[in-house]
Amino acid sequence: MPEIDLDAFLAFALRLADVAGEVIRPYFRKPLAVSDKADLTPVTVADRLAEEAMRALIEGHFPDHGILGEEFGRVREDAELIWTLDPIDGTKSFISGVPLFGTLIALTQRGRPILGVIDQPISRERWAGAAGRPTTLNGALIRCRPCLELAAATLFATTPDMFKGEDAAAFARVSAAVKLTRFGADCYAYGLVAAGFVDIVLEASLKPYDFCAMVPVVEGAGGVATDWRGESLDLTSDGRILVAGDRRAHDTALALLGG
């Protein structure tokens, strides 16, 4: 795999986050028209304009790179380097005035996330991670906390509604084993794992733009991010995600997911 300039790409990802935040902030807690997409998830002008702004910047600087965005789909899917963009991960929180959404930006190389940014444009908290490097929160190094057993763990998921059929039963097994289960933080929960405040995030039905950014962020803070089979995450993953700050907690949860 050829060497790339991670510093330059990470600086560019931070610039993308700046541009998206400038678009999003004026719309927060303001009267706003909300539309439903084909999958019945909400979307606003802030989502669309923020992604358009990021796409324009990528096209202007790296026209040979691929892009996979929540609002405007895919271009150049066969490119070695592909950006994944979710301008507002947590639109339901955004339209409810809850500042637990975030902008997700990742760069993948041959399908594998190599850098990621989780940006909360209202609180101005920004997690940044890159392969082989320590994760930062607003420039300060952060680390996941140890968690020896699930009985002491805090578990987050976006919503219980994302778990259907056997997935719901699997989630229930893990939830029953932890100390505390909470819902509703969207991508913010992954940042809290990296910062040492949450132990596990368990999700289903995610798209690559929902999870790629958090992989370098969590791994760079000492955590583990896999699918429900324990496999590494990439653009082809099925969207069932298990993230833990401590491998011991991850392995125990993984065993419960398998029944």
DRENZATI-32047 format. One line per field, with one value per residue (C-alpha): x, z, y; residue number from 1. Coordinates in Angstrom, 1 decimal. Example, Ala and Ser with C-alpha at 12.3 -4.5 7.8 and 13.67 -1.06 7.14 Angstrom:
! DRENZATI-32047
c1 <- c(12.3 | 13.7)
c3 <- c(7.8 | 7.1)
c2 <- c(-4.5 | -1.1)
resi <- c(1 | 2)
! end
This chain:
! DRENZATI-32047
c1 <- c(0.0 | 1.6 | 2.5 | 0.2 | 0.6 | -1.6 | -0.8 | -1.9 | -5.1 | -5.9 | -5.5 | -7.8 | -10.4 | -10.3 | -10.9 | -13.9 | -15.3 | -14.8 | -16.8 | -19.6 | -19.8 | -20.1 | -23.1 | -24.8 | -24.6 | -26.9 | -29.7 | -29.5 | -32.6 | -34.1 | -37.4 | -36.5 | -38.4 | -37.9 | -38.4 | -38.5 | -36.2 | -37.3 | -36.3 | -38.4 | -35.4 | -35.5 | -33.3 | -33.0 | -31.4 | -28.5 | -27.7 | -27.7 | -25.8 | -23.1 | -22.5 | -22.5 | -19.9 | -17.6 | -18.0 | -17.1 | -13.9 | -13.0 | -13.7 | -11.6 | -8.5 | -8.7 | -10.8 | -9.6 | -10.8 | -14.1 | -16.9 | -19.6 | -22.0 | -25.4 | -27.2 | -25.8 | -24.5 | -21.4 | -18.9 | -15.7 | -16.4 | -13.4 | -10.9 | -8.2 | -9.0 | -12.6 | -14.1 | -17.2 | -19.3 | -22.2 | -22.9 | -25.3 | -25.2 | -28.2 | -30.5 | -33.4 | -31.4 | -30.5 | -34.2 | -35.1 | -32.6 | -30.4 | -26.7 | -25.7 | -25.3 | -22.1 | -20.4 | -18.6 | -15.6 | -13.4 | -10.9 | -10.6 | -7.8 | -8.8 | -11.9 | -10.3 | -10.7 | -7.3 | -8.4 | -11.6 | -13.1 | -16.1 | -17.1 | -19.8 | -20.2 | -22.3 | -20.2 | -17.1 | -15.7 | -13.6 | -12.2 | -9.5 | -7.9 | -5.5 | -4.0 | -1.1 | -1.5 | -3.0 | -6.5 | -7.0 | -10.0 | -9.6 | -5.9 | -5.4 | -4.5 | -7.3 | -7.6 | -10.3 | -10.8 | -10.2 | -13.3 | -12.5 | -16.1 | -19.4 | -21.1 | -19.2 | -19.8 | -21.9 | -23.4 | -24.8 | -26.9 | -28.6 | -32.1 | -33.5 | -35.5 | -32.4 | -32.4 | -34.8 | -35.4 | -32.4 | -30.4 | -32.8 | -32.3 | -28.5 | -28.6 | -30.8 | -28.2 | -25.5 | -27.7 | -28.7 | -25.0 | -23.9 | -24.3 | -26.0 | -27.7 | -28.4 | -29.8 | -29.8 | -26.2 | -25.6 | -21.9 | -21.3 | -21.2 | -18.2 | -16.4 | -17.2 | -15.7 | -12.5 | -12.5 | -13.0 | -16.6 | -18.5 | -17.4 | -19.4 | -21.4 | -23.5 | -25.3 | -27.0 | -28.2 | -25.4 | -24.0 | -20.3 | -20.7 | -22.1 | -19.2 | -16.0 | -15.0 | -15.1 | -12.8 | -9.5 | -10.8 | -11.6 | -8.6 | -6.2 | -7.5 | -6.8 | -10.3 | -11.6 | -14.0 | -15.4 | -18.5 | -20.6 | -18.3 | -15.2 | -14.0 | -12.4 | -14.7 | -14.5 | -16.8 | -18.2 | -19.2 | -22.8 | -23.5 | -23.6 | -21.0 | -19.4 | -17.1 | -15.4 | -12.8 | -11.3 | -10.7 | -11.8 | -15.2 | -15.3 | -14.5 | -17.2 | -19.8 | -18.8 | -19.4 | -22.9 | -23.8 | -23.1 | -25.5)
c3 <- c(0.0 | -1.0 | 1.6 | 1.9 | 3.8 | 6.8 | 8.2 | 5.1 | 4.8 | 8.5 | 8.2 | 5.2 | 7.1 | 9.9 | 7.2 | 6.0 | 9.6 | 9.8 | 6.6 | 7.7 | 11.1 | 9.6 | 7.6 | 10.4 | 13.3 | 12.0 | 11.6 | 15.1 | 17.3 | 14.6 | 12.7 | 10.1 | 7.4 | 7.8 | 5.0 | 5.1 | 2.8 | 1.2 | 4.3 | 6.4 | 8.2 | 8.4 | 6.4 | 6.5 | 4.4 | 6.9 | 6.2 | 2.4 | 2.4 | 4.8 | 2.6 | -0.6 | 1.0 | 2.0 | -1.4 | -3.2 | -1.2 | -1.9 | -5.7 | -5.8 | -4.1 | -4.8 | -7.9 | -8.2 | -4.7 | -4.2 | -2.1 | -0.2 | 1.5 | 3.3 | 1.3 | -2.2 | -2.6 | -4.2 | -6.9 | -8.0 | -6.0 | -7.5 | -6.2 | -3.7 | -1.5 | -0.6 | 1.8 | 3.8 | 4.9 | 7.2 | 7.6 | 10.6 | 12.2 | 14.5 | 12.5 | 14.9 | 17.8 | 15.6 | 14.8 | 18.4 | 19.6 | 21.3 | 20.8 | 20.6 | 16.8 | 15.0 | 11.6 | 10.6 | 8.2 | 7.3 | 4.7 | 3.6 | 1.7 | -0.2 | 1.9 | 5.4 | 7.4 | 8.0 | 9.5 | 11.1 | 12.6 | 14.9 | 15.2 | 17.4 | 15.9 | 18.8 | 21.7 | 19.4 | 20.5 | 17.9 | 18.0 | 15.5 | 14.9 | 12.3 | 11.8 | 14.1 | 15.9 | 19.3 | 19.2 | 20.3 | 21.6 | 20.8 | 20.4 | 23.8 | 23.9 | 25.2 | 26.2 | 26.7 | 30.3 | 31.4 | 32.0 | 33.3 | 33.2 | 31.6 | 35.0 | 35.5 | 31.9 | 30.5 | 27.2 | 24.6 | 21.4 | 19.2 | 19.6 | 20.6 | 17.3 | 15.3 | 16.5 | 14.8 | 15.3 | 16.3 | 16.6 | 19.2 | 21.3 | 20.9 | 22.1 | 25.0 | 26.2 | 26.2 | 27.8 | 30.6 | 31.4 | 31.8 | 34.6 | 32.6 | 29.2 | 27.6 | 24.2 | 22.0 | 21.7 | 18.0 | 17.1 | 20.3 | 22.1 | 20.2 | 21.2 | 24.8 | 24.5 | 23.2 | 26.0 | 28.7 | 29.8 | 28.1 | 27.8 | 24.9 | 21.9 | 20.2 | 17.0 | 13.9 | 10.5 | 10.1 | 6.8 | 6.2 | 6.6 | 10.1 | 11.4 | 9.4 | 11.1 | 14.6 | 13.8 | 13.8 | 16.7 | 18.9 | 17.9 | 18.4 | 22.0 | 22.7 | 22.0 | 19.7 | 16.8 | 15.0 | 13.5 | 15.4 | 14.2 | 15.5 | 12.0 | 11.2 | 9.8 | 6.3 | 3.5 | 3.0 | 6.6 | 7.3 | 9.7 | 12.9 | 15.1 | 18.4 | 20.0 | 23.3 | 25.2 | 26.7 | 24.7 | 27.6 | 27.6 | 23.8 | 23.8 | 26.5 | 24.6 | 21.4 | 22.9 | 24.1 | 20.7 | 19.3 | 21.8)
c2 <- c(0.0 | 3.3 | 5.9 | 8.8 | 12.1 | 11.5 | 14.9 | 16.7 | 14.7 | 15.1 | 18.9 | 18.8 | 16.8 | 19.4 | 22.0 | 20.1 | 20.0 | 23.8 | 24.3 | 22.0 | 23.7 | 27.1 | 25.9 | 24.0 | 26.4 | 29.1 | 26.5 | 25.0 | 25.7 | 27.8 | 27.2 | 24.7 | 22.7 | 19.0 | 16.5 | 12.7 | 10.7 | 7.5 | 5.5 | 7.9 | 9.4 | 13.2 | 15.6 | 19.4 | 22.1 | 22.1 | 18.5 | 19.1 | 22.4 | 21.1 | 18.0 | 20.1 | 22.4 | 19.5 | 17.8 | 21.0 | 21.3 | 17.7 | 18.1 | 21.2 | 19.7 | 15.9 | 15.3 | 11.8 | 10.7 | 9.0 | 10.3 | 8.5 | 10.9 | 10.3 | 13.0 | 12.8 | 9.3 | 7.9 | 9.0 | 7.3 | 4.1 | 2.4 | 5.0 | 3.9 | 6.9 | 7.5 | 10.1 | 9.2 | 12.2 | 12.4 | 16.1 | 15.7 | 12.3 | 12.6 | 14.7 | 13.7 | 15.3 | 18.3 | 19.1 | 18.5 | 21.1 | 18.4 | 19.0 | 15.4 | 15.2 | 15.5 | 15.8 | 12.6 | 12.8 | 9.8 | 8.9 | 5.3 | 3.6 | 0.5 | 0.4 | 0.7 | 3.9 | 5.5 | 8.8 | 10.1 | 13.3 | 13.5 | 17.2 | 18.6 | 22.1 | 23.5 | 22.6 | 22.8 | 19.5 | 17.8 | 14.3 | 13.4 | 10.1 | 8.6 | 5.2 | 4.5 | 7.8 | 8.8 | 10.3 | 13.9 | 15.9 | 19.5 | 18.9 | 17.1 | 13.4 | 11.1 | 7.5 | 4.9 | 3.8 | 0.2 | -2.0 | -5.5 | -6.8 | -6.0 | -5.7 | -2.4 | -1.2 | 1.7 | 0.8 | 3.2 | 2.7 | 5.2 | 3.7 | 0.3 | 0.5 | -0.3 | -3.9 | -6.3 | -10.0 | -11.9 | -8.7 | -7.5 | -10.6 | -10.3 | -6.7 | -7.7 | -10.2 | -7.6 | -4.9 | -7.3 | -7.9 | -4.3 | -1.8 | 1.0 | 1.2 | 4.5 | 5.6 | 8.7 | 10.0 | 9.0 | 9.6 | 11.5 | 8.1 | 7.0 | 10.2 | 9.4 | 5.9 | 7.5 | 10.0 | 7.4 | 8.0 | 5.2 | 1.6 | 0.1 | 1.2 | -1.4 | -0.6 | -2.2 | -1.0 | 1.6 | 2.8 | 3.4 | 7.1 | 6.4 | 4.4 | 4.9 | 8.2 | 6.6 | 3.7 | 5.6 | 7.8 | 4.8 | 2.7 | 5.6 | 6.0 | 2.3 | 0.9 | -1.8 | -1.4 | -4.4 | -5.9 | -8.4 | -11.2 | -9.5 | -8.6 | -5.2 | -2.6 | -1.3 | 0.0 | -3.5 | -4.1 | -5.0 | -2.2 | -4.1 | -2.5 | -3.3 | -0.7 | -1.0 | 0.9 | -2.3 | -5.5 | -7.6 | -6.0 | -6.2 | -9.9 | -10.7 | -8.7 | -10.4 | -13.8 | -12.7 | -11.4 | -14.9 | -16.4)
resi <- c(1 | 2 | 3 | 4 | 5 | 6 | 7 | 8 | 9 | 10 | 11 | 12 | 13 | 14 | 15 | 16 | 17 | 18 | 19 | 20 | 21 | 22 | 23 | 24 | 25 | 26 | 27 | 28 | 29 | 30 | 31 | 32 | 33 | 34 | 35 | 36 | 37 | 38 | 39 | 40 | 41 | 42 | 43 | 44 | 45 | 46 | 47 | 48 | 49 | 50 | 51 | 52 | 53 | 54 | 55 | 56 | 57 | 58 | 59 | 60 | 61 | 62 | 63 | 64 | 65 | 66 | 67 | 68 | 69 | 70 | 71 | 72 | 73 | 74 | 75 | 76 | 77 | 78 | 79 | 80 | 81 | 82 | 83 | 84 | 85 | 86 | 87 | 88 | 89 | 90 | 91 | 92 | 93 | 94 | 95 | 96 | 97 | 98 | 99 | 100 | 101 | 102 | 103 | 104 | 105 | 106 | 107 | 108 | 109 | 110 | 111 | 112 | 113 | 114 | 115 | 116 | 117 | 118 | 119 | 120 | 121 | 122 | 123 | 124 | 125 | 126 | 127 | 128 | 129 | 130 | 131 | 132 | 133 | 134 | 135 | 136 | 137 | 138 | 139 | 140 | 141 | 142 | 143 | 144 | 145 | 146 | 147 | 148 | 149 | 150 | 151 | 152 | 153 | 154 | 155 | 156 | 157 | 158 | 159 | 160 | 161 | 162 | 163 | 164 | 165 | 166 | 167 | 168 | 169 | 170 | 171 | 172 | 173 | 174 | 175 | 176 | 177 | 178 | 179 | 180 | 181 | 182 | 183 | 184 | 185 | 186 | 187 | 188 | 189 | 190 | 191 | 192 | 193 | 194 | 195 | 196 | 197 | 198 | 199 | 200 | 201 | 202 | 203 | 204 | 205 | 206 | 207 | 208 | 209 | 210 | 211 | 212 | 213 | 214 | 215 | 216 | 217 | 218 | 219 | 220 | 221 | 222 | 223 | 224 | 225 | 226 | 227 | 228 | 229 | 230 | 231 | 232 | 233 | 234 | 235 | 236 | 237 | 238 | 239 | 240 | 241 | 242 | 243 | 244 | 245 | 246 | 247 | 248 | 249 | 250 | 251 | 252 | 253 | 254 | 255 | 256 | 257 | 258 | 259)
! end
